[in-house]
């Protein structure tokens, strides 16, 4: 190489050095993205699932094929980790799981009618996926793909035979995410999943072959975390911090294990408590997202996951021992949208009070004199029949006829919820509230009668507040009228041709009743309560339980005296009864929503419940509960039954 060439190269290199250094400085000076997407996150999602199954049923006697499409609401949870480059390219890894809604039809992928029928049910599905996105400030468009999995249940009707199967496949999709606070983001995404073909041997013989694909469009909410305690992400303990006074978030999870030893039972019927020993569990997990929309306007959302079965599938006792036991049981978690309602409060001026933050209340100052309206989906007993000592089976008494007024046949589906509207006028010493709610289209169903005003439940309650010997107390007086499509016990009995089929006597009828509900603090750590409820008992129980009159009462003791101020001891009793028409119907072999032994040696159903709730931490409580039930289902020929329960409850 010539000297001239070397000198020329050196000169060019010398000239280029400042440019290279300048470029390097520019790269170092590139601004970080406006929103930090990096790190761990957890979240929840809900959306609409459309499934398609090409199925073949190979039975020893025949072969049949179907091509079914089904759809429904699903929800679930996700967790993942993001790596964000300085250029704004995001690489992520996410795992998620989803569950179908509590309505049975939403889980059916394919069905062969006949005797017996065969059904393919979706229990749960999910994925493990990579994400590739471009961070543009607070916006993150992305594509995603990876491994998909699903778990199914193949049922023979009745569900005496079942087969379980899992399968894997692939998933791909795209989405758009937006960071609306430093650590919270919302997203919308579409996913398509295709699974390997499954061939499942059925217990009764034959095979069920199917190909499956799923399409989901869903919205989600994510919270960025810092499990290692480094960086500017929120620590795990602060996961519920909404970072805004416009909304609040709460959650709870409750597991109940409940069982009993064998008891005396000379006979039983379709709705009897099984005489042999058994043990059942229930689980619920709930999210409460409460949003302040405008002055006095609030939106409440309460999605839940439910799993498990009550004892004997929630039959056999009118005062049922597990308040978490639903009339619909689920072997795997199922999603319920549960509560969603609007609340508008109008302050009337004067003295104010501080409203504490809770699952059903946004915190803030409010006029004591105020008018509140509420409309949407919620439980009647969210608003009516409250009691400080016996109203929440996730925290205090568990028996249906103790935490609620047993003879209050309040409007509800099988999960205890309905649609309605309420109005309340609150004053310092009293409150008066009224409401209208949709009733079941028929007894003990998930379908509502939408003949507005012609059908439905009307409820009114007067709450009076007073002080006795320096301690506060409340008396709630409630009346209700149900205009429903129901059957008559007496008309069914009077016509032998009906063979006790009460549905044959259904027409528009009226049921009415009342409750008196008392609570009284005795000292700072001791309170007593009592309820008396009654309904006319002529027509079918529509929604709650088979009780026409009930008396209950008890005492609640906080652990101040033994240095455990957050512990609670509860002791209570209830005695439940039936009207003459109702007991005659059951004695003849009729069935109610929860009871029916085929015959009846009538006695009042008497219940004793005692519990100790031990505060493990401020967020977690473990409870031991015992219930003694004499004359279960009002039948002196059966029982008594001793029910033992354990409950673990956590909330934030």
Secondary structure, 3 states (H helix, E strand, C coil): CCHHHHHHHHHHHHHHHHHHHHHHHHHHCCCCCCCCCCEEEEEEEEEEEEEEEEEEEECCCCEEEEEEEEEEEEEEEEEEEEEECCCCEEEEEEEEEEEEECCHHHHEEEEECCCCCEEEEEEEEEEEEEEEEEEECCEEEEEEEEEEEEEEEEEECCCCEEEEEEEEEEEEEEEEEEECCCCEEEEEEEEEEEECCEEEECCCCCEEEEEEEEEEEEEEEEEEEECCCCCCCCEHHHCCCCCCCCEEEEEEEEEEEEEECCCCECCCCCCECCCCCEEEEEEEEEEEEEEEEECCEEEEEEEEEEEECCHHHCCECCCCCCCCCCCCCEEEEEEEEEEEEEEEEEECCCCEEEECCECCECCEEEECCEEEEEEEEECHHHHCCCCCCCCCCCCCCCCHHHHCCCCCCCCCCCCCCEEEEEEEEECCCEEEEEEEECCECCCCCCCECCCECCEEEEEEEEEEEEEECCEEEEEEEEEEEEEEEECEHHHHHHCHHHCCCHHHHCEEEEEEEEEEEEEEECCCCEEEEEEEEEECCCECCCCCCCCCEEEEEEEEEEEHHHCEEEEEEEEEEEEEECCHHHHHHHHCCCCCCCCCCCCCCECCEEEEEEEEEEECCCCEEEEEEEEEEECHHHECCECCEEEEEEEEEEEC
